[in-house]
Amino acid sequence: MENAVAIRDIFSGAADGKKVLVRGWLQNKRSSGGIIFLLVRDGPGVIQCTIRKGVEQGFFDQFLSAKIESTVTLEGVVKPDPRAPGGREIQASSGKIDYPALEEFPIAKQAHGPEFLLDQRHLYVRDEKMRAILKIRAAILSAVRLWFDSHGYLEVQVPILTSAAVEGGSTLFEVKYFDEKAYLTQSWQLYAEALIASVGPIYTVAPSFRAEKSRTRRHLTEYWHIEAEAPWCDLDCIIKVEELMLSHVLEQLVKNCPVELGLFERNVEDLARVKPPFPRITYDEALEKIGPEKAGIKWGDDLGYEQEKLLTVHFDRPFFVTGYPKKTKAFYHKPDPARPDVTLSVDMLAPEGYGEITGGGQRIEEYDALVTRMREEGLDPKSYEWYLDLRKYGSVPHSGFGMGLERLVSWVCRLDHIRDAIAFPRLINRVYP
Ligand code: NSS
């Protein structure tokens, strides 16, 4: 196979006036006045190639009738041209269609409905915005890793197949595990609490699963979860980890993905101003701000999407809500010693109506207190035997959190629906393609 240049490299100017060979997918095509304008995409880059009448007739005619999303090879001279996207084009003198598209590409330029695009997701991932999302996800994850790696956190992996619920039974996916029942993990947390006694502060990037029975614009059934856990870390400590990590991630994103962010209605200034400390309010203050009557809830109820939306109008950057009532949170949350009906819990909410992007807090470290909370929640301590063991052998105050990658991407890119924050979304009514 002949060596092709990377299209992205052409825009440095180094190839101006030189002959290059490029290979890619025919993203778009139009012809006018004896010139065919082709947009060729090799993945990272897209460049305009022109074929003028007067080149070899067979070559011209072949591309005149080429279907969109065929794969092509083109050879020609690079010419700076301010009218071309990115300021450069290839004036092609030869080339071929490697694999012609067998049918017309089903995704046209005009608007399609969301269900159609979800059915065609295997092809829609070639769309410009979808490609930007994939780059933004990758940039977020590499910034997350950079931050944790340089702050003493070790990246570890835990099972996806588990034997007990972490975040309550109502969203558990059950799987048949030979002759036993197992579940798809909702969070790494219980295993993380075991591993901090082995290697100290840790983090992971892994899929989590929630059998969410409702259709909302912020729930997937399978999502990517960035989670961290640290020993000798209280609520205040974990809040600081979250705000330092996220502000670093956003700083990197503004630096590394300005073009991708530019495709969305996001002003990068909104991200650049996110610096610690983030605003903090308590659950009680949150209720006051949203007006419980207006929000249709009373003290003790969890904040759902509608309530969070009302709350986010008071902020122009991510903020924390601490001290959620005991009954709104999972059994492992430590009750506040000064006020045992609330927990040492914290959610981070994104502004502009997006709401919760992280959940976490301080864990119960005493054995008896943990058994009591399990019983209150109707859980059988026998199902959590190994987890309880962790309180028998060198317990420690500790905290952690989980951030939904797609929730973060939705806010950063101002998406209408979380399904567009991931290549192949899993939703209540969709496991295809
Ligand atoms: O249920 S969480 O609030 N908390 C936990 O799972 C803790 N065990 C994490 C921890 O402390 N290690 O979920 C954490 C985050 C939440 O804030 C969302 O950003 C995201 O996970 N999340 C979701 N994203 C997309 N779809 C769904 N269904 C979903 N559920 C939670």
Residues whose N, C-alpha, C, O or C-beta is under 5 A from the ligand:
A	BS01	NSS	E167 Q186 S187 Q189 R210 E212 R218 H219 L220 Y223 E227 A228 E356 I357 T358 G359 G360 G400 F401 G402 M403 G404 R407
